Structure formats: structure tokens, C-alpha cells
Amino acid sequence: MKPRFERESDSQPSKCPQCNSPLIGDRAAGEVVCPTCGYVLLDEVEFEGPEWKAVDPEDKLKKSRVGAPLTYTLHDFGLTTTIDGSGVDSHGNRITGDERAKVERMKTWQFRLRTIDSKERSMSNVLQKIHEISVGLNLPGNVSETAAYIFRQYSKPNFCRRCKEEVEAAEVPVCLECGIGIVRKCPQCGVRSSGDERYCRYCGTSVKSSCVKCGREYPSEPFCPRCGTALHSRSRGKQVAGVASAAVYLACRKCEVNRSLGEVAERSYLDKKVVAKYYRQMVKEMEMGSVPMASIQKHISKLFNNLNSTTKMPERVERLAISIATKASGASMSSGRSPAGLAAAFLYVSANLLNEHLPQRDVAEAAGITEVTIRKRCKELFENFNVSVKVHAA
């Protein structure tokens, strides 16, 4: 299921038939016109938006009669109704007495019914943890959506532990030996049940799946069509905070948002090694290969903003550091080096070239590295490049 639905495009031309310029729509007049020659292609076009007008975002929120858009960050994609605890009805009147008690009971049962089984509860817990980490790291909405989508793909029940690979369960399960369809029935009553029933409707015994001809029993869940083993989710039995933090860090790298592994581990209240272990497992099991990190230029901008909050520096220091990093990006010194160390070295060198006071200790504390690392990266920079300063006469 995808949380985004796009409307099919209308069968109308997108360019003007007179001058071949792109057309624009005038919603106030209900026309499709050409901004170059003024040719009116369509008039009296139906306006598909709301019939009201809003002067500000707050007024728009009050007049809107639709819910929030579908999102991956909620286990039910945001399709259920939420009853708030404001104690006010739709007309703005306060709810008191017995009516308030009824609303509270409805709210309690609505919250319980949102997660029916253990799978939905587990999904809700992980997505809630992803939301908490994203809010703590001040991440944009696309990173949260990407992290939720990654976890949904990671938690699909399509992994066979015996074959150790992803397999697709058959739509109609058949016996691996006879090739005949499998039926679900009660072992005591012999009454067949549908695919959703886990217990017999008459005696309450657990329903089992078996072959009609040979009697071989199969798991009630979807099973591997090769060996008959029940398929499981790869997130089964793993720590909620570890899987959520790994998904957030992987989403940051995919969306090119500069967040380090230590920052994600700090917001998830886990050790850095634990988050790194879950991240490596996720990348390996999902067969993603090498996920590129954010560019060194973004690391420099982030470090400059952190330093600029305590030590005021001109923006030319950042521009010079980005210029040095761009020229040194293809050199051998950037391979196998920490981006934080390289960004700190480029920023420290650019500050010294422009006669700006920037101590190594401040740069090391802002970047989360040691002063020795900065000196090593500066030494490698001067060994690989000839850095010269041009002085213009006054």
C-alpha cells in the first residue's frame, strides 16, 4: 500500500497551439491561458479545490473538512479516527457529566482497537520510536517517511531462516509433496475454517493446515514454497530502539541529511556500537550494498554553524573551506577518512589562511574528534597540495 495517490492527468495539451509556450491556469477566472500570446485555450474550467477562501494558515486549518494525508509513520497509514481529550464537542460546547464519561470510554476503546494483534502493536511501537528520534534530531519530514518505509520493508514476513533468503509465499498454498491444495481445519471436529480464523468456532481448538491427500502439516502462517518453513520478519526478536535508530540513520544517509551515528545513538539512548551493529545487519539483510554518506560540504556547513553559535566568524571562512574541500575531494587523502575530521581540518586551515582566530580545541569539541586528528588531516592536506596565499597591494 502506498501513502501517496496521484490524480490521473487530464487529456488536455500542456503547450500553446499558437506559440508552443507552456500554459498556465487562472483559477480565479476559470481559464487556461498562454502567458506569452494571451491565447485562451479553455474557459469556464471547473475548480476542483474548496469553495472557501482562507487568509492565513490558521484560517485554512479551521475551515478544512478533510483529515491528514496518508503517511508511512503511522501503523495504519493514518486512516483511523482519533478522539482527543479536549472535552469539547463539534459545536464548541463543553462535555460534562455522563456524556464526558462516555467519551472517555469511547476514547479508551478506540485506542485499543487501533492495534488488534501483536504485529500491529509491534509496528506501532517501532514507528513511535522512529518519530521520537526524528523529533529529537530535528529531521525533516521526508527522512521520517523514508525511515518508516525502510522499516516496513525490513519487517515484511518474507524471510526464510532455513534458506536464509527472501522468498515470496504462494498465493494459493499447495503441498510440497503432492502438489494438492492445503486446507485449514480443526484436528478434533474436522470442520474447515477460513484463512483468518486461528481457532475453531465450535470447540476453540487451534486450527491447523494440512494436505488433503498425504496429511502433511504446514504452518498456519505463510511458508516457504521450497522447504515449508514458516516465513518470519527479519525484525523479529530484535530490540525496538536498535531497529528504529538503524532505520533513522539509514534514512539520513539516503536523504543526504548530515547526522552522525553518535547523534542517532544519543537520541535513542543506546550505545554507539549497538546502533552500528543493527545498522550493519539491516544493510546486509536488505542487500543495499554501500550507502553513500553526506558530502563533506554539508559536514563543513554543519560544523561552521555549530562554531558560529559560540565564536562569531565571517562566512568567507566557510566558503574557503568548501572550496578547499571541493578541490581535495578527488584526492587520495579523502578515501578512508572520517568526514568530521576532514571538515574540521578544512575549516581550521581556511580560518588560519584568512587570519581568523580559531583554536584547535574549539574545532575538535564541535566536531567530536581530538586535536591530534585535526593536525594529522592538516599535515596530509599540505603534503598533497601546495597551499599559497595571494596578497594584493593596497
Long-range contacts (C-beta under 8 A, 24 or more apart in sequence): 1-77, 3-69, 3-70, 3-71, 3-72, 3-77, 3-78, 3-145, 4-69, 4-70, 5-70, 12-41, 12-42, 13-41, 16-41, 17-41, 71-145, 71-148, 72-145, 72-148, 72-149, 72-152, 73-127, 73-130, 73-131, 73-144, 73-145, 73-148, 74-124, 74-127, 75-114, 75-115, 75-120, 75-123, 75-124, 75-127, 76-114, 76-120, 80-110, 80-114, 81-110, 82-110, 83-107, 83-110, 122-235, 122-240, 123-152, 123-155, 125-240, 126-151, 126-155, 126-235, 126-240, 126-243, 126-244, 126-247, 127-151, 129-240, 129-241, 129-244, 129-245, 129-268, 130-244, 130-247, 130-248, 132-267, 133-244, 133-245, 133-248, 133-264, 133-267, 133-268, 134-248, 136-267, 137-248, 137-259, 137-263, 137-264, 137-267, 139-248, 139-252, 139-257, 139-259, 140-255, 140-257, 142-255, 143-248, 143-251, 143-252, 143-255, 143-257, 144-251, 146-251, 146-254, 146-255, 147-244, 147-247, 147-248, 147-250, 147-251, 148-247, 150-247, 150-250, 150-251, 150-254, 150-282, 150-286, 151-235, 151-243, 151-244, 151-247, 153-286, 154-233, 154-234, 154-235, 154-243, 154-247, 154-282, 154-285, 154-286, 155-233, 155-234, 155-235, 156-233, 157-221, 157-222, 157-231, 157-232, 157-233, 158-222, 158-231, 159-231, 159-232, 159-233, 159-234, 159-285, 160-224, 160-226, 160-227, 160-229, 160-231, 161-229, 161-232, 162-224, 162-227, 162-229, 163-224, 163-226, 163-227, 163-229, 167-224, 167-225, 167-226, 167-231, 168-225, 169-222, 169-223, 169-224, 169-225, 169-231, 170-225, 173-209, 173-218, 173-222, 173-223, 175-211, 175-213, 175-214, 175-216, 175-218, 176-216, 176-225, 176-226, 176-227, 176-228, 177-211, 177-214, 177-216, 178-211, 178-213, 178-214, 180-211, 180-212, 180-213, 181-212, 182-209, 182-210, 182-211, 182-212, 182-218, 183-209, 183-210, 183-212, 184-208, 184-209, 184-220, 185-210, 234-285, 238-278, 239-274, 239-278, 241-268, 241-269, 241-270, 242-268, 242-270, 242-274, 242-275, 242-277, 242-278, 243-278, 243-282, 244-268, 245-270, 245-275, 245-278, 246-275, 246-278, 246-279, 246-281, 246-282, 247-282, 249-275, 249-279, 250-279, 250-282, 250-283, 250-288, 250-291, 252-294, 253-291, 253-292, 253-293, 253-294, 254-291, 256-294, 256-295, 256-298, 257-294, 258-294, 258-298, 258-299, 258-301, 258-302, 260-340, 260-368, 262-368, 293-339, 294-339, 296-325, 296-329, 296-334, 296-339, 296-342, 296-343, 296-346, 297-322, 297-325, 297-326, 299-339, 299-340, 299-342, 299-343, 300-325, 300-343, 300-346, 300-347, 302-343, 303-340, 303-343, 303-344, 303-347, 303-363, 303-366, 303-367, 304-347, 306-366, 307-347, 307-358, 307-362, 307-363, 307-366, 310-362, 311-358, 311-362, 313-351, 313-356, 313-358, 314-354, 314-356, 316-354, 317-347, 317-350, 317-351, 317-354, 317-356, 317-358, 318-347, 318-350, 320-350, 320-353, 320-354, 321-346, 321-347, 321-349, 321-350, 322-346, 324-349, 324-350, 324-381, 327-385, 328-381, 328-384, 328-385, 331-384, 331-385, 332-384, 333-377, 333-380, 333-381, 333-384, 337-377, 338-369, 338-373, 340-367, 340-368, 340-369, 341-367, 341-369, 341-373, 341-374, 341-376, 341-377, 342-377, 343-367, 344-369, 344-373, 344-374, 344-377, 345-374, 345-377, 345-378, 345-381, 346-381, 348-374, 348-378, 349-378, 349-381, 349-387, 353-387, 353-389
